[in-house]
Amino acid sequence: MIPFIVGRRNLIKGFYSPPLQKSILHILKIGRVFYLLLAFIPISIFLYLFTKEDSIIFIASVLAIVPLARIMGYSTKEISLQTNPTVSGLFSATFGNAIELIIAILALNAGLIQVVQASIIGSIIGNILLLVGLSIFAGGVRFKNQRFNNQTIAVSSTMLIIVVAGLAIPSVYDILIPNNPQIMVLSSAVAVVMAFIYIAGLVFSLRTHKDLFDASDEMKATQERPTMSRRLAALILFLAIVVVTFESEILVGTIEHAAKAIGLSQVFIGLVVIAIITNIAEISTAVHFSVRNKLDVSIEIGLSSAIQIALFVVPILMLVSQIFNFGFTLVFTPFEILAVMLAVLIVNYLSGDGRCNWLEGAQLISVYTIIAIAFFFVI
């Protein structure tokens, strides 16, 4: 652990064989700051075992999950680089959202349905507005104008409209016919349709029309070669998932008391705090590509992540909820549905001409900030 945190390559050379040493040195390239944050893993465990300050424990667990998310993203990418495009897409979709799934399932088990629903909405709008906005802004600061393939964005935009429909229909139904027991059946049926169209989208982009998705080819061309074996990457991924699960258990167990102590609502914690920490790897990767004038890749990361949350994670949560009777449905508050609709609307409008500049990135960020401020006052 110490060589990771302090970044002293001479210590690594002394304790590891050359192949493993090379892999670890490459892992260090994901950012020293992330590895410094690994110190919060033992800190959060110590606080959890020996103190009762839930707010401090909550903050420490949040900071501990941030580098773990980055490591999981890196390991997933390393494995994906060594598989064919179809397997790579399915693998990335599954493990790219592992932290969201882990936290959501643990929160559902604890009865925190509002937190889970808010984190879903937060991840969707965060990827559409914050991730894409930061990418466009960062790239626009360096380049006066940037272009992207609006054909692929159009496919993603249509998927996002389906997301709005899938989340809004059960919610409107519950408003018109409140407390109807059929809402669970409706939510399950909608989740099945959403899962089906997600699979159809994967077949479309990875098999039948993969030639349309130039951004995927561009991403493949810009990626470095694998720096570790699949076995080592899988081991690191497995260990990260184990630690993330433990940290998520700590986080979920302290949300209620921490929310009261800090003065934040559980909805705000789910929509902003949890949504950001679980998507930190995608955000940093997207900005990395945008400042290298690879905006196609950045936008694809953001929109694909939002689509995966809604059309992949949500159906899985519905399935888990049905099996364990957690009571999770697709009934969201009108405020949450409005937030998703605004996010989809503005990103569709800005992406129509295939060109962007830093101001449009700032506009997306401003909409996200307005939504976050509004949810700060939601109790």
Buried (B, 14 or more C-beta within 10 A) or exposed (E): EEBBEEBEEEEBEEEBEEEBBBBBBBBBEBBEEBBBBBBBBEBBBEBBEEEEBBBBBBBBBBBBBBBBBBBBBBBBBBBBBBBEBEEBBBBBBBBBBBBBBBBBBBBBEBEBBBBBBBBBBBBBBBBBBBBBBBBBBBBBEEBEEBEBBBEBBBBBBEBBBBBBEBBBBBBEBBEEEEEEEEBBEBBBBBBEBBBEBBBEBBBBBBEEEBEBBBBBEBBEEEBEEBBBBBEBBBEBBEBBBEBBBBBBBBBBBBBBBBBEBBEBBBBBBBBBBBBBBBBBBBBBBBBBBBBBEBBBBBBBBBBBBBBBBBBBBBBBBBBBBBEEEBEBBBBBBEBBBBBBBBBBBBBBEBBEEBBBBBEBBBBBBEBBEEBBEEBBEBE
